Amino acid sequence: MGDGMERLDDDCAPLSGLTEIAQQVMSMAEASRDDSLALLTLLRTLEKLHRDIAESAFLTSLPDTRHALYDLLRDIESQGGWPHIPRMQLHAFLGSVFAEETAAEQRAE
């Protein structure tokens, strides 16, 4: 197993089974080592799962203030790893955060 597999679910109780799932996926990949079509199917399934999570739960969970965004980015930097997020979506998200915060500051004045 590659580095990091041991700590996949260390910091988040709701993800307590994530390490086992990763190990199962790696076992499937190993069992399909000589079957490029099976590996392609596995990769496509993982990519679809990634996209589904990124476009639903992850995007809606992103912070809506600069401070919260800073905390998230600091955590990402210290823990390593940022899931692949299409650049345009990230730009749109950041623009939304700054626009909402600016509007909130203007209402407060």
C-alpha positions in Angstrom: 0.0 0.0 0.0 1.3 3.5 -0.8 2.2 6.1 1.7 -0.8 7.7 3.3 -3.1 4.8 3.2 -2.6 4.2 6.9 -3.9 7.7 7.7 -6.8 8.0 5.4 -9.4 7.9 8.2 -7.3 9.0 11.2 -8.8 12.5 11.5 -12.4 12.0 10.6 -14.7 9.6 12.5 -17.3 9.5 9.7 -14.6 8.1 7.4 -13.6 5.3 9.7 -13.9 2.6 7.0 -12.0 4.6 4.3 -8.7 2.7 4.8 -10.4 -0.6 4.3 -12.2 0.6 1.2 -8.9 1.8 -0.2 -7.3 -1.5 0.6 -10.2 -3.3 -1.2 -9.7 -1.1 -4.3 -6.0 -1.8 -4.3 -6.7 -5.5 -4.0 -9.0 -5.3 -7.0 -6.4 -3.5 -9.0 -3.8 -6.1 -8.0 -6.1 -8.9 -9.0 -6.7 -7.3 -12.4 -3.0 -6.5 -13.0 -2.9 -8.2 -16.4 -6.4 -7.1 -17.5 -6.3 -3.6 -18.9 -10.0 -3.5 -19.5 -10.8 -4.4 -15.9 -8.3 -1.8 -14.7 -9.9 0.8 -17.0 -13.3 0.0 -15.6 -12.0 0.3 -12.1 -10.4 3.7 -13.0 -13.6 4.9 -14.7 -15.7 3.9 -11.7 -13.3 5.7 -9.3 -13.3 8.8 -11.5 -17.1 8.9 -11.6 -17.3 8.5 -7.8 -14.7 11.3 -7.4 -16.7 13.5 -9.8 -20.0 12.7 -8.0 -18.6 13.6 -4.6 -16.8 16.7 -5.8 -19.9 18.0 -7.6 -22.3 17.3 -4.8 -21.2 17.1 -1.2 -17.7 18.7 -1.5 -18.8 21.8 -3.4 -21.7 22.4 -1.0 -19.4 22.0 2.0 -16.9 24.6 0.9 -16.5 27.6 3.2 -18.2 30.9 2.4 -15.9 33.3 4.2 -12.2 34.2 3.7 -11.3 33.1 7.2 -12.9 29.7 6.8 -11.3 29.3 3.3 -7.9 30.2 4.8 -8.4 27.6 7.5 -9.3 25.0 4.9 -6.4 25.8 2.6 -4.0 25.8 5.6 -5.3 22.3 6.5 -4.8 21.1 2.9 -1.3 22.5 2.9 -0.4 20.9 6.2 -2.1 17.5 5.6 -1.1 17.4 1.9 -3.3 16.7 -1.0 -6.0 18.6 -2.8 -8.6 16.7 -4.8 -8.6 17.4 -8.5 -11.1 20.2 -9.0 -11.5 21.7 -12.4 -9.9 25.1 -12.4 -12.9 27.0 -13.6 -15.0 25.6 -10.7 -12.3 26.7 -8.3 -12.2 30.2 -9.8 -16.0 30.5 -9.7 -16.0 29.3 -6.0 -13.3 31.8 -5.0 -15.1 34.6 -6.8 -18.3 33.7 -5.0 -16.6 33.7 -1.6 -15.0 37.1 -2.2 -18.3 38.6 -3.6 -20.3 37.3 -0.7 -17.9 38.6 1.8 -17.7 42.0 0.1 -21.5 42.2 0.1 -21.6 41.3 3.8 -19.0 44.0 4.6 -21.0 46.6 2.6 -24.2 45.7 4.5 -22.4 46.0 7.8 -21.3 49.6 7.0 
